[in-house]
C-alpha cells in the first residue's frame, strides 16, 4: 500500500497543472499517559503523512482524493499501545484511502459525496492524535440567504485514529464506531453499541441551521444516530466590542433521547436519556484572553456519548480535562482558561493554562477507577498547560500537559506533543 501511495503521489505531482490543488501534511506525534489506577498506561511515537489532490473536472464539479498513513517511529513501549489509539486494530502502522469524493458547487452552496471530512457541532475531523477522522456519506451546505447556512447530511461509516478507538485503518458503521461510556453503576465501562447492546449497523443523519452576524450567532441542529439516539443541539453566542476589549457570552443545550433499539430497551445499560447545559464568558483584551466556562450534566441513568464522533462541544470540558476519569452523571464542571498570544513577524506563540473543578455526585462515582465499592468521589481537580508555536502557515508545534486529581488523591498525568508541516 505504501508503494502505491508513493506511485500515486508522483503521478499526481507530474500530471497536475496550475489549477489543481495538491496538499501534503506531515506530522510527528508523541504521547505518554500515566495512570495511577483504573487504566493502562499509554505511550506511542508515530509519524503521519496525508496527501490530498483535488481537481476541477468540469465547471463547478470537483473531484478529490486523499491518502493517509501512520508509521511507528520505533520509540516507546509497544505493550502500552492499548490506550494510545494511533494505530490499527493490531496496534500496528497502517495506510488508508482517507478521502475520495465528488463536490458540486453552485453559487455559495455545495454538495459532496464519498469519503469526506465533516464538521458539525457533534461531528469533527478531529486530528487530536495525528491523523484526521474521515466519514463516508453525503453532505450539503446551502448559503443562498445572507448570514444563514443550512447543513444537511448522512454519514454511513467512519474511520479515525481516536474516536474509532481501536482501528483507525478501516471504515465501520457509525453505530459500531460510537463507543458509549457509562460509569454510574460503580465501574468504568465502554460499550460497543452493536456487539454489546444489540444496536443495528446504521448511520448518522443530521440537519442544522446557523445564523451569524457581527454580534450574534445561533445554531440549531438535530443529529440522529439511527437505532440509537436523537440529539437536539442549540447554542447562542453574543459578541460585543468596547474599544480594544472583546466580550463573548454563550449558552448551549444538548439533549440525547434513545430511539430504535435504545428506546424502552430492557437492558438497564442501554438507556439513552441525558442532557448537558453549558455557559461561558470570554473576555479578550489586545492579545490576552480569559474564558470562564460551566457545563452541567443531568441526573439521569444513561450511557454517555461525549466526543463520540470527534467533537467535544461542551464548554467546560474537553480533552485537556478529559471525561473518562470518573462518572459525570449529575456533575457540574467549572473551568477557567487564561491565554496569551505573542506575534512577531512570521512567528506566533500561544500560551494557555486551564483549571477545572468537577463537582461530582459520589453516589455515581463509587467503584470508579479506584475499584472501591464503598467510597465515592465528591470532586476532582484538573490542571493543564499548553503552547502552540507557528511559523507562517506552514509549520506548527504544540504540546499539552495535564493532570487530574480526585478527592481520594488518585492522580494521573497526560502529556502530548505534535509537530506539523504543510507544503
Secondary structure, 3 states (H helix, E strand, C coil): CHHHHHHHHHHHHHHCCCCCEEEEEEEEEEEEEEECCCCCCEEEEEEEEEEEEEEEEECCEEEEEEEEEEEECCCCCHHHHHHCCCCCCCCCCEEEEEEEEEEEEECCEEEEEEEECCCECCECCCCCCCCCCEEEEEEEEECCCCCEEEEEEEEEEEECCCCCCCCCCCCEEHHHHCCEEECCCCCCEEECCCCCCCCCCCCEEEEEEEEECCCEEEEEEEEEECCCEEEEEEEEEEEEEECCEEEEEEEEEEEEEECHHHCCCCCHHHCCEEEEEEEEEEEEECCEEEEEEEEEECCCCCCECCCCCECCCCCCCECCECCCCCCCCCCEEEEEEEEEEEEECCEEEEEEEEEEEEECCHHHHCECCCCECCCCCCEEEEEEEEEEEEECCCEEEEEEEEEEEECCCCEEEEEEEEEEEEC
